[in-house]
Amino acid sequence: MSGRNAAAAWTGLALGGVVLGVVVGLLNRVVRPALEISRYAEHILESGVGIATNLDGAGELARTRELATAAPALALAYLDRLAEAPE
């Protein structure tokens, strides 16, 4: 290998190293926000599952309302019976 070819090879290697550094830097600038978005997505999924878990008993609200609206009438009927009962 002549001196000129060796110099060209070293120059090419140096330029390749610079280009590799730039590519790694650019990749880092893309990967960091992507990982942050992934963490946000995981947090959103976890929150959504928590909300869904809390809403599992929402169907029982109608039954609770029925019982709550019936309670005063039942209590009054019970008090009337107590008033009518002989002592």
Backbone as numpy.savetxt, mean C-alpha at the origin, in Angstrom:
# Nx Ny Nz CAx CAy CAz Cx Cy Cz
52.43 -5.61 -31.28 51.57 -4.45 -31.28 52.48 -3.23 -31.28
52.19 -2.32 -32.20 53.03 -1.13 -32.31 52.62 -0.11 -31.26
53.42 0.91 -31.09 53.16 1.95 -30.11 51.87 2.69 -30.41
51.61 2.90 -31.69 50.39 3.61 -32.09 49.16 2.78 -31.76
49.22 1.49 -32.04 48.08 0.61 -31.74 47.86 0.49 -30.23
48.92 0.41 -29.48 48.81 0.32 -28.03 48.19 1.59 -27.46
48.59 2.74 -27.98 48.02 4.01 -27.51 46.54 4.07 -27.85
46.17 3.62 -29.03 44.77 3.62 -29.44 43.96 2.66 -28.55
44.55 1.53 -28.21 43.86 0.57 -27.36 43.64 1.15 -25.97
44.67 1.80 -25.40 44.53 2.40 -24.08 43.53 3.55 -24.10
43.54 4.32 -25.18 42.57 5.42 -25.30 41.15 4.86 -25.39
40.99 3.79 -26.14 39.69 3.15 -26.26 39.21 2.60 -24.93
40.12 1.99 -24.18 39.77 1.47 -22.87 39.38 2.60 -21.91
40.13 3.71 -21.97 39.81 4.84 -21.10 38.44 5.42 -21.46
38.19 5.57 -22.76 36.88 6.08 -23.18 35.78 5.09 -22.80
36.05 3.81 -22.93 35.07 2.80 -22.52 34.77 2.89 -21.04
35.81 3.15 -20.23 35.60 3.31 -18.79 34.76 4.54 -18.48
35.01 5.63 -19.20 34.21 6.85 -19.00 32.76 6.60 -19.39
32.57 5.97 -20.54 31.21 5.68 -21.01 30.51 4.75 -20.02
31.24 3.76 -19.52 30.65 2.84 -18.54 30.24 3.60 -17.28
31.07 4.53 -16.82 30.72 5.34 -15.66 29.47 6.17 -15.89
29.36 6.77 -17.08 28.18 7.57 -17.41 26.93 6.69 -17.46
27.07 5.52 -18.05 25.92 4.60 -18.14 25.49 4.15 -16.75
26.43 3.83 -15.88 26.08 3.42 -14.52 25.40 4.56 -13.78
25.92 5.78 -13.96 25.30 6.94 -13.32 23.87 7.17 -13.80
23.65 7.06 -15.10 22.30 7.23 -15.64 21.37 6.12 -15.18
21.89 4.90 -15.15 21.07 3.79 -14.68 20.66 4.00 -13.23
21.59 4.50 -12.43 21.29 4.78 -11.03 20.19 5.83 -10.90
20.22 6.84 -11.78 19.20 7.89 -11.74 17.83 7.37 -12.14
17.79 6.27 -12.88 16.51 5.68 -13.28 16.03 4.67 -12.24
16.95 3.87 -11.71 16.58 2.79 -10.80 16.12 3.33 -9.45
16.75 4.39 -8.95 16.39 4.92 -7.63 14.92 5.35 -7.58
14.43 6.16 -8.53 13.00 6.51 -8.48 12.09 5.30 -8.71
12.54 4.35 -9.53 11.72 3.15 -9.75 11.56 2.35 -8.46
12.62 2.25 -7.68 12.52 1.54 -6.40 11.63 2.31 -5.42
11.70 3.63 -5.48 10.84 4.44 -4.61 9.37 4.25 -4.98
9.10 4.21 -6.27 7.73 3.97 -6.74 7.26 2.59 -6.29
8.15 1.62 -6.34 7.80 0.27 -5.88 7.45 0.27 -4.40
8.21 1.01 -3.58 7.89 1.09 -2.15 6.54 1.76 -1.94
6.27 2.82 -2.69 4.97 3.48 -2.58 3.84 2.54 -2.97
4.04 1.77 -4.03 3.01 0.82 -4.48 2.74 -0.24 -3.42
3.81 -0.72 -2.77 3.63 -1.71 -1.70 2.85 -1.10 -0.53
3.15 0.15 -0.22 2.45 0.82 0.88 0.97 1.01 0.53
0.70 1.38 -0.72 -0.69 1.55 -1.16 -1.43 0.22 -1.09
-0.79 -0.85 -1.52 -1.42 -2.17 -1.47 -1.71 -2.58 -0.03
-0.74 -2.35 0.86 -0.94 -2.69 2.27 -2.09 -1.89 2.87
-2.18 -0.62 2.51 -3.27 0.21 3.02 -4.61 -0.25 2.47
-4.64 -0.60 1.19 -5.87 -1.09 0.58 -6.36 -2.36 1.23
-5.45 -3.26 1.53 -5.82 -4.51 2.20 -6.36 -4.20 3.60
-5.74 -3.24 4.29 -6.22 -2.85 5.61 -7.62 -2.27 5.56
-7.88 -1.44 4.55 -9.22 -0.87 4.40 -10.24 -1.97 4.10
-9.88 -2.88 3.21 -10.79 -3.98 2.88 -11.08 -4.83 4.11
-10.06 -5.06 4.93 -10.26 -5.83 6.16 -11.21 -5.12 7.09
-11.07 -3.79 7.20 -11.96 -3.04 8.08 -13.39 -2.99 7.56
-13.57 -3.16 6.27 -14.91 -3.11 5.69 -15.58 -4.48 5.63
-14.89 -5.52 6.08 -15.48 -6.86 6.03 -16.78 -6.93 6.82
-16.91 -6.22 7.92 -18.11 -6.27 8.75 -19.16 -5.25 8.36
-18.99 -4.57 7.23 -19.94 -3.54 6.85 -21.34 -4.11 6.59
-21.42 -5.35 6.18 -22.72 -5.98 5.94 -23.52 -6.16 7.22
-22.83 -6.22 8.33 -23.51 -6.42 9.61 -24.09 -5.11 10.16
-23.78 -4.00 9.52 -24.30 -2.71 9.98 -25.83 -2.65 9.88
-26.39 -3.23 8.85 -27.84 -3.21 8.69 -28.51 -3.97 9.84
-27.96 -5.11 10.19 -28.52 -5.89 11.31 -28.38 -5.12 12.62
-27.24 -4.46 12.82 -27.04 -3.66 14.03 -28.05 -2.54 14.10
-28.31 -1.91 12.95 -29.29 -0.82 12.93 -30.68 -1.34 13.26
-31.04 -2.49 12.71 -32.35 -3.08 13.02 -32.49 -3.34 14.51
-31.45 -3.90 15.10 -31.50 -4.20 16.54 -31.56 -2.91 17.36
-30.82 -1.89 16.93 -30.80 -0.64 17.68 -32.14 0.08 17.60
-32.79 0.03 16.46 -34.09 0.70 16.34 -35.19 -0.10 17.04
-34.99 -1.40 17.17 -35.99 -2.22 17.85 -35.85 -2.17 19.37
-34.69 -1.83 19.86 -34.43 -1.87 21.29 -35.34 -0.94 22.10
-35.57 0.31 21.71 -36.45 1.15 22.53 -37.88 0.60 22.65
-38.41 0.10 21.54 -39.77 -0.45 21.59 -39.82 -1.69 22.49
-38.81 -2.52 22.40 -38.77 -3.71 23.25 -38.61 -3.33 24.72
-37.81 -2.30 24.98 -37.62 -1.86 26.36 -38.92 -1.31 26.93
-39.65 -0.54 26.13 -40.93 0.00 26.59 -41.94 -1.12 26.84
-41.97 -2.08 25.95 -42.87 -3.22 26.15 -42.51 -3.98 27.42
-41.26 -4.14 27.69 -40.81 -4.81 28.91 -41.22 -4.02 30.15
-41.06 -2.72 30.11 -41.45 -1.88 31.25 -42.96 -1.91 31.46
-43.74 -1.92 30.37 -45.19 -2.03 30.49 -45.57 -3.34 31.15
-44.93 -4.42 30.77 -45.22 -5.72 31.38 -44.87 -5.74 32.86
-43.75 -5.07 33.19 -43.39 -5.02 34.60 -44.40 -4.23 35.40
-44.93 -3.17 34.78 -45.92 -2.34 35.47 -47.22 -3.10 35.67
-47.57 -3.96 34.73 -48.83 -4.71 34.78 -48.73 -5.93 35.70
-47.52 -6.41 35.93 -47.34 -7.65 36.69 -47.70 -7.41 38.16
-48.40 -8.38 38.75 -48.71 -8.25 40.17 -47.44 -8.40 41.00
-47.42 -7.70 42.07 -46.23 -7.74 42.94 -46.31 -8.82 43.93
